[in-house]
Amino acid sequence: MTGQSKLFYLGKLRSLSELSYNETKHFEVNAKNAIAKSLGKRTISVIEKSK
Protein backbone atom coordinates (compact mmCIF):
# COMPACT_ATOMS: atom_id res chain seq x y z
CA MET A 1 0.00 0.00 0.00
CA THR A 2 1.45 3.36 -0.95
CA GLY A 3 1.42 6.24 1.49
CA GLN A 4 -1.30 8.07 -0.43
CA SER A 5 -3.71 5.15 -0.62
CA LYS A 6 -3.09 4.47 3.06
CA LEU A 7 -4.08 8.05 3.90
CA PHE A 8 -7.15 7.76 1.69
CA TYR A 9 -8.10 4.50 3.41
CA LEU A 10 -7.61 6.01 6.87
CA GLY A 11 -9.67 9.04 5.87
CA LYS A 12 -12.45 6.77 4.68
CA LEU A 13 -12.28 4.76 7.90
CA ARG A 14 -12.43 7.92 10.00
CA SER A 15 -15.43 9.30 8.17
CA LEU A 16 -17.12 5.91 8.49
CA SER A 17 -16.51 5.78 12.23
CA GLU A 18 -17.72 9.36 12.64
CA LEU A 19 -20.82 8.52 10.65
CA SER A 20 -21.58 5.43 12.70
CA TYR A 21 -20.93 7.41 15.89
CA ASN A 22 -23.43 10.06 14.80
CA GLU A 23 -25.93 7.41 13.76
CA THR A 24 -25.50 5.65 17.10
CA LYS A 25 -26.04 8.90 19.00
CA HIS A 26 -29.10 9.64 16.87
CA PHE A 27 -30.42 6.14 17.48
CA GLU A 28 -29.83 6.43 21.24
CA VAL A 29 -31.70 9.73 21.36
CA ASN A 30 -34.58 8.24 19.35
CA ALA A 31 -34.69 5.18 21.59
CA LYS A 32 -34.71 7.32 24.74
CA ASN A 33 -37.49 9.48 23.32
CA ALA A 34 -39.52 6.41 22.36
CA ILE A 35 -39.04 4.88 25.82
CA ALA A 36 -39.95 8.16 27.50
CA LYS A 37 -43.07 8.43 25.34
CA SER A 38 -44.23 4.89 26.06
CA LEU A 39 -43.47 5.29 29.77
CA GLY A 40 -45.33 8.59 29.78
CA LYS A 41 -48.36 6.99 28.12
CA ARG A 42 -48.28 4.11 30.57
CA THR A 43 -48.03 6.48 33.52
CA ILE A 44 -50.93 8.54 32.23
CA SER A 45 -53.11 5.45 31.73
CA VAL A 46 -52.27 4.23 35.25
CA ILE A 47 -53.19 7.64 36.67
CA GLU A 48 -56.45 7.63 34.69
CA LYS A 49 -57.33 4.15 35.99
CA SER A 50 -56.57 5.07 39.61
CA LYS A 51 -58.93 8.08 39.53
C-alpha positions as CSV (number, residue, x, y, z in Angstrom):
1,M,0.0,0.0,0.0
2,T,1.4,3.4,-0.9
3,G,1.4,6.2,1.5
4,Q,-1.3,8.1,-0.4
5,S,-3.7,5.2,-0.6
6,K,-3.1,4.5,3.1
7,L,-4.1,8.0,3.9
8,F,-7.1,7.8,1.7
9,Y,-8.1,4.5,3.4
10,L,-7.6,6.0,6.9
11,G,-9.7,9.0,5.9
12,K,-12.5,6.8,4.7
13,L,-12.3,4.8,7.9
14,R,-12.4,7.9,10.0
15,S,-15.4,9.3,8.2
16,L,-17.1,5.9,8.5
17,S,-16.5,5.8,12.2
18,E,-17.7,9.4,12.6
19,L,-20.8,8.5,10.6
20,S,-21.6,5.4,12.7
21,Y,-20.9,7.4,15.9
22,N,-23.4,10.1,14.8
23,E,-25.9,7.4,13.8
24,T,-25.5,5.6,17.1
25,K,-26.0,8.9,19.0
26,H,-29.1,9.6,16.9
27,F,-30.4,6.1,17.5
28,E,-29.8,6.4,21.2
29,V,-31.7,9.7,21.4
30,N,-34.6,8.2,19.4
31,A,-34.7,5.2,21.6
32,K,-34.7,7.3,24.7
33,N,-37.5,9.5,23.3
34,A,-39.5,6.4,22.4
35,I,-39.0,4.9,25.8
36,A,-40.0,8.2,27.5
37,K,-43.1,8.4,25.3
38,S,-44.2,4.9,26.1
39,L,-43.5,5.3,29.8
40,G,-45.3,8.6,29.8
41,K,-48.4,7.0,28.1
42,R,-48.3,4.1,30.6
43,T,-48.0,6.5,33.5
44,I,-50.9,8.5,32.2
45,S,-53.1,5.5,31.7
46,V,-52.3,4.2,35.2
47,I,-53.2,7.6,36.7
48,E,-56.4,7.6,34.7
49,K,-57.3,4.2,36.0
50,S,-56.6,5.1,39.6
51,K,-58.9,8.1,39.5
